[in-house]
């Protein structure tokens, strides 16, 4: 609750990335997500600095969990990269499951689904991430589109920010870990 504008911007980014994954032929959606990311970096430089490690580590870890989960959980339906791409596109339509709040939690979705996008456009992204200790999935994706002009980022209304605040305050009945564990995790890490 300490930075609702940043949380709202990151919610928008997560939803844009999910939409981009769910519509693989729409490059404009990727450019919108990149514009939102660049805007967030500019508006919240301290958050950006604090997110780098988690986007770099937890994002790809989430990506591997998504990919292996689909291959292992649905071996009859997901047999190759084409099946995987379709499954990930379908999975990305579930923003009610994948949109998270809190800087560290957001990095799972931002990094994980950015890695899915990188798979579609850059077969060497994993090596590039290992070779560059400063790289993040979003930075690698931006490099792929470095010659593309980004549109003005979407501005969020007070109503949209209020909706994010309301969502954050909702009891965590059916979503993820209990509130106490989340609080302790945030304090420790």
C-alpha positions as CSV (number, residue, x, y, z in Angstrom):
1,X,0.0,0.0,0.0
2,X,3.0,2.3,0.3
3,X,3.2,3.0,-3.5
4,X,-0.1,2.5,-5.2
5,X,0.9,4.3,-8.4
6,X,3.8,1.9,-8.9
7,X,1.6,-1.1,-8.1
8,X,-1.0,0.1,-10.6
9,X,1.7,0.6,-13.3
10,X,3.0,-2.9,-12.6
11,X,-0.5,-4.4,-12.7
12,X,-0.9,-2.8,-16.1
13,X,2.4,-4.2,-17.3
14,X,1.5,-7.7,-16.1
15,X,-1.8,-7.6,-17.9
16,X,-0.1,-6.2,-21.1
17,X,2.5,-9.0,-21.0
18,X,-0.2,-11.6,-20.5
19,X,-2.2,-10.1,-23.4
20,X,0.9,-10.2,-25.6
21,X,1.5,-13.8,-24.8
22,X,-2.1,-14.7,-25.5
23,X,-2.0,-12.9,-28.9
24,X,1.3,-14.1,-30.4
25,X,0.8,-12.3,-33.7
26,X,0.2,-8.8,-32.3
27,X,3.6,-7.1,-32.0
28,X,1.9,-3.9,-30.9
29,X,1.0,-5.5,-27.6
30,X,4.7,-6.1,-26.9
31,X,5.5,-2.5,-27.7
32,X,2.8,-1.3,-25.4
33,X,4.3,-3.4,-22.6
34,X,7.7,-2.1,-23.3
35,X,6.4,1.5,-23.2
36,X,4.8,0.8,-19.8
37,X,8.0,-0.8,-18.5
38,X,10.1,2.2,-19.6
39,X,7.7,4.6,-18.0
40,X,7.7,2.6,-14.8
41,X,11.6,2.7,-14.8
42,X,11.5,6.4,-15.2
43,X,8.8,7.2,-12.7
44,X,10.1,4.8,-10.0
45,X,13.9,4.4,-10.4
46,X,14.4,3.1,-6.9
47,X,11.8,0.3,-7.5
48,X,13.5,-0.5,-10.8
49,X,16.8,-0.9,-9.0
50,X,15.2,-3.1,-6.3
51,X,13.4,-5.2,-9.0
52,X,16.5,-6.1,-11.1
53,X,17.6,-9.1,-9.1
54,X,14.1,-10.5,-8.8
55,X,13.2,-10.0,-12.4
56,X,16.5,-11.6,-13.4
57,X,16.2,-14.6,-11.1
58,X,12.6,-15.2,-10.2
59,X,11.2,-14.3,-13.6
60,X,13.1,-17.0,-15.5
61,X,12.5,-19.5,-12.6
62,X,8.8,-18.8,-13.1
63,X,9.2,-19.3,-16.8
64,X,10.8,-22.7,-16.3
65,X,8.0,-23.7,-13.9
66,X,5.4,-22.7,-16.4
67,X,7.1,-24.6,-19.2
68,X,7.9,-27.7,-17.3
69,X,4.5,-27.7,-15.7
70,X,2.8,-27.7,-19.0
71,X,5.1,-30.4,-20.5
72,X,4.8,-32.7,-17.5
73,X,1.2,-32.0,-16.6
74,X,-0.2,-32.4,-20.1
75,X,2.1,-34.8,-21.9
76,X,-0.6,-35.8,-24.4
77,X,-1.5,-32.3,-25.3
78,X,1.9,-30.5,-25.1
79,X,4.4,-32.5,-27.1
80,X,6.4,-29.8,-28.9
81,X,7.2,-26.1,-29.0
82,X,4.1,-25.4,-31.1
83,X,1.8,-27.1,-28.6
84,X,3.6,-25.3,-25.8
85,X,3.1,-21.9,-27.4
86,X,-0.6,-22.6,-27.8
87,X,-0.8,-23.8,-24.1
88,X,1.0,-20.7,-22.9
89,X,-1.2,-18.4,-24.9
90,X,-4.3,-20.0,-23.4
91,X,-2.7,-19.9,-19.9
92,X,-2.0,-16.2,-20.3
93,X,-5.7,-15.4,-20.7
94,X,-6.0,-16.1,-16.9
95,X,-4.9,-12.8,-15.5
96,X,-7.0,-13.5,-12.4
97,X,-4.4,-16.2,-11.5
98,X,-1.2,-14.6,-12.7
99,X,-1.4,-10.9,-11.8
100,X,0.4,-10.4,-8.5
101,X,1.0,-7.4,-6.2
102,X,4.1,-6.4,-4.4
103,X,7.5,-5.7,-6.1
104,X,9.0,-9.2,-5.7
105,X,5.7,-11.0,-6.5
106,X,5.2,-8.9,-9.6
107,X,8.7,-10.0,-10.9
108,X,7.5,-13.6,-11.2
109,X,4.8,-12.6,-13.7
110,X,6.8,-9.9,-15.5
111,X,9.9,-11.9,-15.9
112,X,8.2,-15.3,-16.5
113,X,5.9,-14.1,-19.3
114,X,8.6,-11.9,-20.8
115,X,10.7,-15.1,-21.1
116,X,7.8,-16.7,-22.9
117,X,7.9,-13.8,-25.4
118,X,11.6,-14.0,-25.7
119,X,11.3,-17.7,-26.7
120,X,9.1,-16.6,-29.7
121,X,11.6,-14.1,-31.0
122,X,15.1,-14.9,-29.7
123,X,16.3,-18.5,-29.3
124,X,19.5,-17.3,-27.7
125,X,18.0,-15.3,-24.8
126,X,19.0,-17.8,-22.1
127,X,22.7,-17.6,-23.0
128,X,22.5,-13.8,-23.3
129,X,21.0,-13.6,-19.8
130,X,23.7,-15.8,-18.4
131,X,26.5,-13.9,-20.1
132,X,25.3,-10.4,-18.9
133,X,25.0,-10.1,-15.1
134,X,23.1,-6.8,-15.6
135,X,20.5,-8.2,-18.0
136,X,16.8,-8.9,-17.2
137,X,14.2,-10.5,-19.5
138,X,12.5,-7.1,-20.1
139,X,15.9,-5.5,-21.0
140,X,16.6,-8.3,-23.5
141,X,13.1,-8.0,-25.0
142,X,13.7,-4.2,-25.4
143,X,17.0,-4.9,-27.2
144,X,15.1,-7.1,-29.7
145,X,12.8,-4.1,-30.4
146,X,15.5,-1.4,-30.1
147,X,14.7,0.0,-33.6
148,X,11.0,0.2,-32.8
149,X,9.6,3.5,-31.5
150,X,7.6,3.1,-28.4
151,X,4.2,4.9,-28.1
152,X,3.4,7.1,-25.2
153,X,2.7,4.9,-22.1
154,X,-0.8,4.4,-21.0
155,X,-1.7,6.8,-18.2
156,X,-3.6,5.4,-15.3
157,X,-6.6,7.2,-13.8
158,X,-7.3,7.6,-10.1
159,X,-10.2,5.1,-10.5
160,X,-7.7,2.5,-11.8
161,X,-5.3,3.2,-9.0
162,X,-8.2,3.0,-6.4
163,X,-9.1,-0.4,-7.9
164,X,-5.6,-1.7,-7.4
165,X,-5.6,-0.5,-3.8
166,X,-8.9,-2.2,-3.3
167,X,-7.6,-5.4,-4.8
168,X,-4.5,-5.3,-2.6
169,X,-6.7,-4.9,0.5
170,X,-8.9,-7.9,-0.4
171,X,-8.6,-10.8,1.9
172,X,-6.4,-13.5,0.4
173,X,-8.9,-16.3,0.7
174,X,-8.3,-18.3,-2.4
175,X,-5.1,-16.7,-3.8
176,X,-1.7,-18.1,-3.0
177,X,0.0,-18.1,0.4
178,X,-1.5,-17.0,3.7
179,X,-1.1,-13.3,4.6
180,X,1.3,-14.1,7.5
181,X,3.7,-16.0,5.3
182,X,3.6,-13.3,2.7
183,X,4.3,-10.6,5.3
184,X,7.3,-12.6,6.8
185,X,8.6,-13.3,3.3
186,X,8.5,-9.6,2.4
187,X,10.3,-8.7,5.7
188,X,13.0,-11.3,5.2
189,X,13.6,-10.9,1.6
